[in-house]
Amino acid sequence: MKRRIGIGVDIEETKRFRLDRKKDASLLKKIFSEEELEYCFSKADPSQHLAARFAAKEAVVKALNDFGLEHRLILRRINIKKGKNDVPKAVIMDKIKRKASINISLSHSKGIAIAFAIVS
């Protein structure tokens, strides 16, 4: 039996994520978990980390498209965390009937953030 695989990618300009934690709190809380916000705003340039996490969430949604789950996910329910050896991982904080393995890769440079996701 063939195993289904979903692949997603997203790219974002970091300048879209030059947000103030207090002034833009409502928007940030719609997209990011408190854990993600703590991590991003602990960095010298939070915008590149926010953009990378947003791109990862979008890539995960695209990768899950093959499994019919994309419309049920709210971006805030996809949590991008540090895994073993600081390798990022996506954790979906919803009850999903199908067990899926999600692998992600994040990168940011010169005002651009990109993320790839593979779901199997």
Contacts in CASP RR format, 6 or more apart in sequence:
PFRMAT RR
TARGET T0000
AUTHOR 0000-0000-0000
METHOD contacts of the structure
MODEL  1
MKRRIGIGVDIEETKRFRLDRKKDASLLKKIFSEEELEYCFSKADPSQHL
AARFAAKEAVVKALNDFGLEHRLILRRINIKKGKNDVPKAVIMDKIKRKA
SINISLSHSKGIAIAFAIVS
3 120 0 8 1.000
4 66 0 8 1.000
4 67 0 8 1.000
4 120 0 8 1.000
5 66 0 8 1.000
5 118 0 8 1.000
5 119 0 8 1.000
5 120 0 8 1.000
6 63 0 8 1.000
6 64 0 8 1.000
6 65 0 8 1.000
6 66 0 8 1.000
6 67 0 8 1.000
6 117 0 8 1.000
6 118 0 8 1.000
6 119 0 8 1.000
6 120 0 8 1.000
7 62 0 8 1.000
7 63 0 8 1.000
7 116 0 8 1.000
7 117 0 8 1.000
7 118 0 8 1.000
7 119 0 8 1.000
8 59 0 8 1.000
8 60 0 8 1.000
8 62 0 8 1.000
8 63 0 8 1.000
8 116 0 8 1.000
8 117 0 8 1.000
8 118 0 8 1.000
9 59 0 8 1.000
9 62 0 8 1.000
9 114 0 8 1.000
9 115 0 8 1.000
9 116 0 8 1.000
9 117 0 8 1.000
10 54 0 8 1.000
10 55 0 8 1.000
10 56 0 8 1.000
10 58 0 8 1.000
10 59 0 8 1.000
10 62 0 8 1.000
10 114 0 8 1.000
10 115 0 8 1.000
11 55 0 8 1.000
11 112 0 8 1.000
11 113 0 8 1.000
11 114 0 8 1.000
11 115 0 8 1.000
12 51 0 8 1.000
12 52 0 8 1.000
12 54 0 8 1.000
12 55 0 8 1.000
12 58 0 8 1.000
12 112 0 8 1.000
12 113 0 8 1.000
12 114 0 8 1.000
13 51 0 8 1.000
13 111 0 8 1.000
13 112 0 8 1.000
13 113 0 8 1.000
14 45 0 8 1.000
14 47 0 8 1.000
14 48 0 8 1.000
14 50 0 8 1.000
14 51 0 8 1.000
14 108 0 8 1.000
14 111 0 8 1.000
14 112 0 8 1.000
14 113 0 8 1.000
15 47 0 8 1.000
15 111 0 8 1.000
16 51 0 8 1.000
17 46 0 8 1.000
17 47 0 8 1.000
17 48 0 8 1.000
17 50 0 8 1.000
17 51 0 8 1.000
17 54 0 8 1.000
18 47 0 8 1.000
19 27 0 8 1.000
19 28 0 8 1.000
19 46 0 8 1.000
19 47 0 8 1.000
19 50 0 8 1.000
21 28 0 8 1.000
21 37 0 8 1.000
21 41 0 8 1.000
21 46 0 8 1.000
28 37 0 8 1.000
28 50 0 8 1.000
29 37 0 8 1.000
29 76 0 8 1.000
30 75 0 8 1.000
30 76 0 8 1.000
31 54 0 8 1.000
31 57 0 8 1.000
31 75 0 8 1.000
31 76 0 8 1.000
32 40 0 8 1.000
32 50 0 8 1.000
32 53 0 8 1.000
32 54 0 8 1.000
32 76 0 8 1.000
33 76 0 8 1.000
33 79 0 8 1.000
33 93 0 8 1.000
35 79 0 8 1.000
35 81 0 8 1.000
36 53 0 8 1.000
36 79 0 8 1.000
36 80 0 8 1.000
36 81 0 8 1.000
39 49 0 8 1.000
39 82 0 8 1.000
40 46 0 8 1.000
40 49 0 8 1.000
40 50 0 8 1.000
40 53 0 8 1.000
43 49 0 8 1.000
48 108 0 8 1.000
48 111 0 8 1.000
48 113 0 8 1.000
49 108 0 8 1.000
51 108 0 8 1.000
51 111 0 8 1.000
51 113 0 8 1.000
52 80 0 8 1.000
52 106 0 8 1.000
52 107 0 8 1.000
52 108 0 8 1.000
52 113 0 8 1.000
52 114 0 8 1.000
52 115 0 8 1.000
53 80 0 8 1.000
53 106 0 8 1.000
54 75 0 8 1.000
54 113 0 8 1.000
55 106 0 8 1.000
55 113 0 8 1.000
55 114 0 8 1.000
55 115 0 8 1.000
56 78 0 8 1.000
56 80 0 8 1.000
56 88 0 8 1.000
56 90 0 8 1.000
56 104 0 8 1.000
56 106 0 8 1.000
56 115 0 8 1.000
56 117 0 8 1.000
57 75 0 8 1.000
57 78 0 8 1.000
57 80 0 8 1.000
57 90 0 8 1.000
58 75 0 8 1.000
58 115 0 8 1.000
59 104 0 8 1.000
59 115 0 8 1.000
59 116 0 8 1.000
59 117 0 8 1.000
60 73 0 8 1.000
60 78 0 8 1.000
60 90 0 8 1.000
60 92 0 8 1.000
60 102 0 8 1.000
60 104 0 8 1.000
60 117 0 8 1.000
60 119 0 8 1.000
61 70 0 8 1.000
61 73 0 8 1.000
61 75 0 8 1.000
61 78 0 8 1.000
62 70 0 8 1.000
62 117 0 8 1.000
63 102 0 8 1.000
63 117 0 8 1.000
63 118 0 8 1.000
63 119 0 8 1.000
64 70 0 8 1.000
64 73 0 8 1.000
64 100 0 8 1.000
64 119 0 8 1.000
66 119 0 8 1.000
67 98 0 8 1.000
67 100 0 8 1.000
67 119 0 8 1.000
69 96 0 8 1.000
69 98 0 8 1.000
72 94 0 8 1.000
73 92 0 8 1.000
73 94 0 8 1.000
74 94 0 8 1.000
77 92 0 8 1.000
77 93 0 8 1.000
77 94 0 8 1.000
78 90 0 8 1.000
78 91 0 8 1.000
78 92 0 8 1.000
78 93 0 8 1.000
79 90 0 8 1.000
79 91 0 8 1.000
79 92 0 8 1.000
79 93 0 8 1.000
80 88 0 8 1.000
80 89 0 8 1.000
80 90 0 8 1.000
80 91 0 8 1.000
80 104 0 8 1.000
80 106 0 8 1.000
81 88 0 8 1.000
81 89 0 8 1.000
81 90 0 8 1.000
81 91 0 8 1.000
82 88 0 8 1.000
82 89 0 8 1.000
83 89 0 8 1.000
88 104 0 8 1.000
88 105 0 8 1.000
88 106 0 8 1.000
89 102 0 8 1.000
89 103 0 8 1.000
89 104 0 8 1.000
90 102 0 8 1.000
90 104 0 8 1.000
90 117 0 8 1.000
92 102 0 8 1.000
100 119 0 8 1.000
100 120 0 8 1.000
101 119 0 8 1.000
101 120 0 8 1.000
102 117 0 8 1.000
102 118 0 8 1.000
102 119 0 8 1.000
103 117 0 8 1.000
103 118 0 8 1.000
103 119 0 8 1.000
104 115 0 8 1.000
104 116 0 8 1.000
104 117 0 8 1.000
104 118 0 8 1.000
105 115 0 8 1.000
105 116 0 8 1.000
106 113 0 8 1.000
106 114 0 8 1.000
106 115 0 8 1.000
107 113 0 8 1.000
107 114 0 8 1.000
107 115 0 8 1.000
108 114 0 8 1.000
END
